[in-house]
């Protein structure tokens, strides 16, 4: 197979995409970082094992992401070793991109999908379904299996933790613990070693639960692990295996087939898109965490303000028995797999577990983890060029990088507000609508948070300004980019409502109209999430996803001043610990 492989991009294109101007770099903790030096010896030893576990689990992610990833990496390494001088140069640059985007496939900041492997394209089922399985055949096989009394196997095929393979004329599901047994077992060994040296009892208990969950085929093992992880608040270290389902575009297609969707409903089967594994290792920053926790006491009050709040259950409530929303600010040591896949962007924070996870049914809560190094701004001069290009001059004073972090705090907690179950029926629109909801929660609650003393009126203005500028994209996204699709929808809505306008080719903001417009959009979103209607969700997204001439004009200006297409993460401390 390696002999037939070719690098898809030209040498000039590879040089461009890996140059400093086009490849954003985020630097995680360095070898001499004070955050690391002050750790106790036991936690330093534990951190070394956690970094090793993350590296092993990334191998499983690469298999999940695309079945050709590992072979292509081997091909590149072979070229680097044995190729001609030009082949070696080309392979080194391709490997740099491969490591940055965690695989052969990516989509850049201008919404261009590309593959490093010639004649390859991204698979809708990633590496979790047969490569040659079409949507139509998938639906046909599932319908036939249901007709033959094989509902139990169909349920396994449509759950979030199975790799699907062909089994004659049918399909068969392999649990992740079976499909990735080698990687999971090796990671479990490292987690157990980390648990032995960790100085924090709760953290050690979590690591042991996580090790079991990786080696035993029992979804409840994941549930108890998630429940324990979500309760962690005062630990020196951070380790997370994130399991999010944005990438799988095959499972959710069953909701587009009305007959099949009804048949699944009749058999009490809820299709859930498959998890991609991300891995995060870090050191908890106590000062940053103390700042985050200031909002915690206000969350029950915010829950009461959610639209139609009496019609559904949400994670946060005023009840004393409600699960807590824990949150930590983390200095990152390594981000692997889905968490570290720098494809156009990389997340600033995560709120987990997601609604489809079993832990939420057994009393588990949620936990927010914020990424300090990812939100750091490396080039203030480039930022000023961007502001000069797209924002009215008199509003520059209200743009503040830290305000993006404040907004993100509202966004991540917003995931815990509103409906927390039964939204899977929204299919391929579920993630778009959920991310849209979290953004609107963050804006809609600003007046309340000002009245409670969380923010000043100036900070409210800074949050709004920074949010609006960061909603300006460089190109029209495609539907696989849930976070960016919702951005287009929001800009279309705010312009339609008169909250923002573009005059003289720059953005102006009517601050008095922003929060009412956000509340209006939030009401529409929650109404859809509790509607139990795929059609209603589809209509909403298609109605608001309009890439207008105004948005294209702003995007063109952004492309002119900001050439970055992708990004990469440097991990000096992690690399030293792996040696």
C-alpha positions in Angstrom: 0.0 0.0 0.0 2.9 2.4 0.9 4.3 2.1 -2.6 1.1 3.4 -4.2 0.9 6.4 -1.9 1.7 9.9 -3.0 1.6 13.3 -1.3 -1.3 15.3 -2.6 0.1 18.8 -2.1 2.9 20.3 -4.1 6.2 21.3 -2.5 5.4 25.0 -2.9 2.0 24.4 -1.3 3.5 22.5 1.6 6.1 25.2 2.1 3.4 27.8 2.2 1.1 25.9 4.6 4.0 25.2 7.0 5.4 28.7 7.0 5.1 30.9 10.0 2.5 33.2 8.3 0.2 30.4 7.4 0.7 28.0 10.3 -0.3 29.4 13.7 1.7 28.0 16.6 0.6 27.6 20.2 3.3 26.7 22.7 2.2 24.6 25.7 4.2 24.3 29.0 8.0 24.5 28.6 10.5 22.2 30.4 11.4 24.8 32.9 7.8 26.0 33.5 7.3 27.1 37.1 3.9 25.4 37.1 5.8 22.1 36.7 8.7 22.9 39.0 6.4 23.4 42.0 4.6 20.1 41.7 5.3 17.4 44.3 7.6 14.6 43.2 4.7 12.1 43.2 2.7 14.4 40.9 5.7 14.9 38.6 6.0 11.1 38.3 2.3 10.8 37.7 2.4 13.5 35.0 5.1 11.5 33.1 2.8 8.4 33.0 -0.2 10.5 31.9 1.8 12.0 29.0 2.7 8.5 27.9 -0.9 7.3 28.2 -2.0 10.3 26.0 0.6 9.4 23.3 -0.6 5.8 23.2 -4.3 6.8 23.0 -3.5 9.1 20.0 -2.7 6.0 18.0 -6.3 4.8 18.6 -7.6 8.2 17.5 -5.6 8.1 14.3 -7.3 4.7 13.5 -10.7 6.2 14.3 -10.1 9.3 12.2 -9.1 7.5 9.0 -8.0 3.9 8.3 -5.2 5.3 6.1 -3.6 7.5 8.7 -1.0 5.1 10.1 0.0 3.7 6.7 0.5 7.3 5.4 2.6 8.2 8.4 4.8 5.2 7.8 5.1 6.2 4.1 6.2 9.7 5.1 8.8 8.4 7.5 10.1 5.9 4.9 10.4 8.8 2.3 12.3 10.9 4.9 14.7 8.0 5.4 15.2 6.7 1.9 13.9 9.3 -0.6 15.7 11.7 -2.9 16.6 15.2 -1.4 13.4 16.7 -2.8 11.3 13.8 -1.6 12.7 14.0 1.8 12.0 17.7 2.0 8.4 17.2 0.8 7.8 14.3 3.2 9.2 16.3 6.2 6.8 19.2 5.5 3.8 16.8 5.0 4.7 15.1 8.3 4.7 18.5 10.0 1.2 19.1 8.8 0.1 15.5 9.5 1.2 15.9 13.2 -0.4 19.3 13.5 -3.8 18.2 12.2 -3.6 14.7 13.5 -4.1 12.8 10.3 -4.3 13.1 6.5 -7.5 15.2 6.4 -8.3 18.7 7.5 -10.3 21.8 6.7 -8.4 25.1 6.8 -9.6 28.5 8.0 -10.8 29.4 4.6 -13.1 26.3 4.7 -11.1 24.3 2.2 -11.2 20.6 2.8 -8.0 18.9 1.8 -6.1 15.7 2.2 -2.3 15.1 2.4 -2.8 11.8 0.6 -3.3 12.0 -3.2 -6.7 10.9 -4.4 -8.1 10.6 -0.9 -11.1 12.4 0.6 -12.5 12.5 4.1 -14.8 9.6 4.9 -18.3 10.5 6.3 -17.9 7.5 8.7 -14.3 8.3 9.4 -12.5 5.1 10.3 -15.5 3.8 12.3 -17.4 2.4 9.3 -16.4 0.4 6.2 -14.7 2.7 3.7 -17.0 1.6 0.9 -20.2 1.9 2.8 -22.6 4.5 1.2 -25.4 6.2 3.2 -28.0 4.4 1.0 -26.5 1.0 1.6 -26.1 1.7 5.3 -29.8 2.5 5.6 -30.8 -0.5 3.6 -28.7 -2.9 5.7 -30.1 -1.5 9.0 -33.7 -1.8 7.7 -33.1 -5.4 6.6 -31.4 -6.3 10.0 -34.4 -4.9 11.9 -36.7 -6.9 9.6 -34.7 -10.1 10.5 -35.1 -9.6 14.2 -31.6 -8.2 14.8 -32.5 -5.1 16.7 -29.9 -5.7 19.4 -27.0 -5.7 16.9 -28.4 -2.6 15.2 -28.5 -0.9 18.6 -24.8 -1.7 19.0 -24.0 -0.4 15.5 -25.7 2.9 16.3 -24.2 3.5 19.7 -21.3 6.0 20.4 -18.6 3.5 21.2 -18.5 0.9 18.4 -16.5 0.3 15.2 -18.7 -1.1 12.5 -17.4 -3.8 10.1 -19.0 -5.9 7.4 -20.3 -9.3 8.3 -21.3 -10.9 5.1 -24.3 -9.0 3.8 -24.8 -7.4 7.2 -22.9 -5.1 9.6 -21.3 -5.9 12.9 -20.3 -3.7 15.8 -17.0 -4.0 17.7 -16.9 -2.2 21.1 -14.0 0.3 21.3 -12.4 -1.9 24.1 -12.2 -4.7 21.5 -11.3 -2.6 18.4 -8.6 -0.7 20.2 -7.6 -3.3 22.8 -3.8 -2.9 22.3 -3.8 0.9 22.7 -6.4 0.9 25.5 -4.5 -1.8 27.5 -1.2 0.1 27.2 -2.8 3.4 28.3 -4.5 1.6 31.2 -1.1 0.5 32.5 0.2 4.0 32.5 -2.9 5.3 34.2 -2.5 2.8 37.0 1.1 3.8 37.4 0.1 7.4 37.6 -2.5 6.6 40.2 0.2 5.0 42.4 2.3 8.2 42.6 -0.4 10.9 42.5 -0.7 12.8 45.7 -4.4 13.4 45.3 -6.7 10.6 46.5 -9.7 11.7 44.3 -7.6 12.0 41.2 -6.0 8.6 41.8 -9.5 7.0 42.2 -10.5 8.6 38.9 -7.5 7.3 37.1 -8.2 3.7 38.3 -11.8 4.0 37.2 -10.6 5.3 33.8 -8.1 2.4 33.5 -10.9 -0.1 34.1 -13.2 1.6 31.6 -10.5 1.2 28.9 -10.2 -2.5 29.4 -13.7 -3.7 30.2 -16.6 -3.8 27.7 -19.2 -2.1 29.9 -20.6 1.3 29.2 -21.4 1.8 32.9 -17.6 1.8 33.5 -17.5 4.9 31.4 -20.5 6.3 33.3 -18.9 5.9 36.7 -15.6 7.3 35.4 -17.3 10.4 34.0 -19.2 10.9 37.2 -16.0 10.8 39.2 -14.2 13.1 36.7 -17.0 15.6 36.8 -16.7 15.9 40.6 -13.0 16.8 40.5 -12.3 20.3 41.7 -9.2 20.5 43.8 -6.6 18.4 42.1 -3.1 19.4 41.1 -3.2 17.5 37.7 -5.7 17.3 34.9 -6.2 14.2 32.7 -9.2 13.8 30.4 -10.2 11.4 27.7 -12.7 13.6 25.8 -15.4 11.7 23.9 -17.2 14.0 21.5 -19.2 13.1 18.4 -18.9 16.1 16.0 -16.8 14.2 13.3 -19.1 11.2 12.6 -21.3 12.1 9.7 -22.6 8.6 9.0 -24.6 7.6 12.1 -26.8 10.7 12.2 -28.0 10.2 8.6 -30.6 7.7 9.8 -32.7 10.6 10.9 -32.9 11.8 7.3 -34.6 8.5 6.4 -38.2 8.8 7.8 -39.1 5.1 7.4 -35.9 3.9 9.0 -36.1 6.5 11.7 -39.6 5.4 12.6 -38.5 1.7 12.6 -35.7 2.5 15.0 -38.1 4.4 17.2 -40.4 1.4 17.2 -37.6 -0.8 18.4 -36.6 1.8 21.1 -33.2 2.5 19.5 -31.7 5.9 19.8 -28.9 6.4 17.2 -26.0 8.3 18.7 -23.0 9.6 16.7 -19.8 7.9 17.5 -17.2 9.4 19.9 -13.8 10.5 18.7 -11.2 10.3 21.4 -9.3 13.4 22.5 -6.8 13.5 25.3 -5.8 16.4 27.5 -3.0 16.4 30.1 -2.2 19.5 32.2 -1.6 21.2 35.5 -4.5 22.9 37.3 -3.9 26.6 37.6 -5.3 27.6 41.0 -5.5 31.3 40.5 -7.2 31.0 37.2 -9.6 28.4 38.7 -10.6 30.7 41.5 -11.6 33.3 39.0 -13.7 30.8 37.1 -15.5 29.7 40.2 -17.0 33.1 40.8 -19.8 32.3 38.3 -20.7 29.0 40.0 -23.0 30.4 42.6 -25.0 32.2 40.0 -25.8 29.2 37.7 -29.0 28.2 39.5 -30.3 31.8 39.0 -29.4 31.6 35.3 -31.1 28.3 35.0 -34.4 29.9 36.0 -34.1 32.4 33.2 -33.8 29.8 30.4 -36.7 29.8 27.9 -39.4 27.3 28.6 -37.4 26.1 31.7 -40.5 24.3 33.1 -40.8 22.0 30.1 -37.5 20.1 30.4 -34.8 18.9 32.8 -31.4 20.7 32.8 -28.1 19.8 34.5 -28.1 22.9 36.6 -30.9 23.7 39.0 -31.6 25.3 42.4 -32.0 22.0 44.1 -29.5 21.1 46.8 -29.3 17.6 45.4 -28.4 18.8 41.8 -25.0 17.8 40.5 -22.4 20.5 40.8 -20.8 22.2 37.8 -17.1 22.0 38.5 -14.6 24.0 36.6 -10.8 24.4 36.3 -8.3 26.5 34.5 -5.5 24.4 33.1 -2.0 24.9 32.0 -1.6 22.4 29.1 1.2 19.9 28.9 -0.2 17.9 25.9 -3.3 17.7 23.8 -3.6 14.6 21.7 -6.2 13.0 19.3 -9.4 14.9 18.8 -8.5 17.6 21.4 -5.2 18.4 19.7 -6.3 18.1 16.1 -5.5 21.6 14.8 -7.8 21.7 11.9 -8.5 25.4 11.3 -8.8 25.9 15.0 -8.5 24.3 18.4 -10.9 24.6 21.3 -10.5 27.1 24.1 -12.4 25.0 26.6 -14.7 22.0 26.9 -17.8 21.2 28.9 -18.2 17.5 29.4 -19.7 14.9 29.6 -22.1 15.6 26.7 -25.8 14.9 26.9 -25.6 11.4 25.4 -23.4 10.1 28.2 -24.8 7.6 30.7 -23.2 9.4 33.7 -25.9 12.1 33.4 -28.5 9.5 34.1 -26.9 8.3 37.3 -26.6 11.6 39.0 -23.3 12.8 37.4 -22.6 16.4 36.8 -20.5 18.3 34.3 -17.1 19.8 34.4 -15.6 22.7 32.4 -11.9 22.7 31.6 -10.3 25.9 30.2 -7.1 25.9 28.1 -4.8 28.7 29.2 -2.2 28.4 26.4 -4.7 28.1 23.6 -6.4 31.4 24.5 -3.0 33.3 24.7 -2.6 35.9 21.9 0.9 35.7 20.3 0.9 38.6 17.9 -0.8 41.9 19.0 0.4 43.7 15.8 -1.5 41.2 13.7 -4.5 41.6 15.9 -4.5 45.4 15.5 -4.4 45.0 11.7 -7.5 42.8 12.0 -9.3 45.4 14.1 -8.4 48.2 11.7 -9.8 46.1 8.8 -13.2 45.1 10.2 -14.2 47.1 13.3 -15.4 50.7 13.5 -12.5 52.8 15.0 -14.5 54.1 17.9 -15.2 50.6 19.1 -11.6 49.4 19.2 -11.4 50.6 22.9 -14.0 47.9 23.8 -12.1 45.0 22.2 -10.3 42.9 24.8 -8.7 39.5 24.5 -9.6 38.6 28.1 -13.2 39.3 27.2 -13.2 36.3 24.9 -12.3 34.2 27.9 -15.2 35.7 29.8 -17.5 34.9 26.9 -16.2 31.4 26.7 -17.0 30.9 30.4 -20.6 31.8 29.7 -20.6 29.5 26.6 -19.3 26.5 28.4 -21.7 26.9 31.3 -24.4 27.4 28.7 -24.0 23.8 27.7 -25.3 22.9 31.1 -28.3 25.1 30.8 -31.4 24.2 28.7 -32.5 20.7 27.6 -30.0 18.0 28.5 -31.5 15.0 26.7 -33.6 13.9 23.7 -31.9 16.2 21.2 -30.2 13.4 19.2 -33.2 13.4 16.8 -31.8 16.7 15.4 -29.3 14.5 13.6 -26.6 16.4 11.7 -28.0 19.7 13.0 -27.7 18.7 16.7 -24.2 20.0 17.3 -24.8 23.2 15.3 -27.9 24.0 17.3 -26.2 23.1 20.6 -23.2 25.3 20.0 -25.6 28.1 18.8 -27.5 27.7 22.1 -24.3 28.0 24.2 -23.3 31.2 22.5 -26.7 32.8 22.9 -26.8 31.8 26.6 -23.5 33.6 27.2 -24.9 36.8 25.6 -28.5 36.6 26.8 -27.4 36.3 30.5 -25.1 39.3 30.5 -27.5 41.8 32.0 -28.4 39.4 34.8 -24.7 38.8 35.5 -24.1 42.6 35.6 -26.9 42.9 38.1 -25.5 40.1 40.2 -22.0 41.8 40.3 -20.2 39.3 38.1 -19.4 41.8 35.4 -19.4 45.6 35.1 -21.2 47.5 32.3 -17.9 48.1 30.7 -17.0 44.4 30.8 -20.4 43.6 29.2 -19.6 46.0 26.4 -16.1 44.4 26.0 -17.6 40.9 25.9 -20.2 41.9 23.2 -17.6 43.7 21.1 -15.0 40.9 21.2 -17.6 38.3 20.5 -18.9 40.1 17.4 -15.4 40.6 15.9 -14.6 36.9 16.5 -17.8 35.9 14.7 -16.3 37.3 11.5 -15.0 34.3 9.5 -12.5 34.2 6.6 -14.8 32.1 4.4 -18.1 30.4 4.2 -17.9 27.1 6.2 -19.3 23.7 5.3 -21.8 21.8 7.3 -19.2 19.6 8.9 -17.9 22.7 10.8 -20.6 23.0 13.5 -18.9 25.8 15.4 -18.5 27.9 12.3 -21.9 27.2 10.8 -23.5 28.6 13.9 -21.3 31.7 13.7 -22.7 32.5 10.2 -26.3 32.0 11.6 -25.6 34.3 14.5 -24.2 37.1 12.3 -27.1 36.8 9.9 -29.5 37.1 12.9 -27.8 40.0 14.6 -27.7 42.0 11.3 -31.3 41.1 10.6 -32.2 42.4 14.1 -30.2 45.6 13.7 -27.9 44.7 16.6 -24.9 45.0 14.2 -24.5 46.7 10.9 -21.7 47.1 8.3 -21.2 50.7 7.2 -18.2 52.0 5.3 -17.1 48.3 5.1 -16.6 48.0 8.9 -18.6 46.5 11.7 -20.8 48.8 13.9 -22.7 47.6 17.0 -25.9 48.7 18.6 -25.3 47.5 22.1 -28.9 48.1 23.3 -30.2 45.6 20.7 -27.6 42.8 21.2 -29.0 41.1 24.3 -32.7 41.2 23.2 -31.6 39.7 19.9 -29.7 37.0 21.7 -32.7 36.2 23.9 -34.9 35.9 20.8 -32.6 33.5 19.1 -32.2 31.5 22.4 -36.0 31.0 22.6 -36.0 29.7 19.0 -33.2 27.3 19.8 -34.7 25.8 23.0 -38.1 25.5 21.3 -36.4 23.4 18.6 -34.5 21.3 21.1 -37.7 20.3 23.0 -39.7 19.8 19.8 -38.6 16.3 19.0 -38.5 17.2 15.3 -35.7 16.8 12.9 -37.6 18.8 10.3 -38.0 21.8 12.6 -34.2 21.8 13.4 -33.4 21.5 9.7 -35.7 24.4 8.7 -34.1 26.6 11.4 -30.5 26.0 10.4 -31.2 26.4 6.6 -33.2 29.6 7.3 -30.4 31.3 9.2 -27.3 29.8 7.5 -27.0 32.6 4.9 -23.6 33.7 3.6 -24.5 37.2 2.5 -22.5 39.7 0.4 -21.9 41.6 3.6 -20.3 38.5 5.3 -18.2 37.8 2.2 -17.0 41.4 2.1 -15.8 41.2 5.8 -14.3 37.7 5.1 -12.3 39.1 2.2 -10.9 41.8 4.4 -10.0 39.2 7.0 -8.2 37.1 4.4 -6.2 40.1 3.4 -4.8 40.8 6.8 -4.7 37.3 8.2 -3.0 34.6 6.1 -3.2 31.8 8.7 -4.8 28.6 7.4 -4.0 25.9 10.0 -2.1 25.6 13.3 0.2 23.5 15.3 1.0 22.9 18.9 4.5 22.7 20.4 4.8 20.6 23.6 8.3 21.1 25.1 7.5 19.7 28.6 5.6 16.7 27.2 8.4 15.8 24.8 10.9 15.9 27.6 8.7 13.6 29.7 8.4 11.1 26.9 12.1 10.6 26.6 
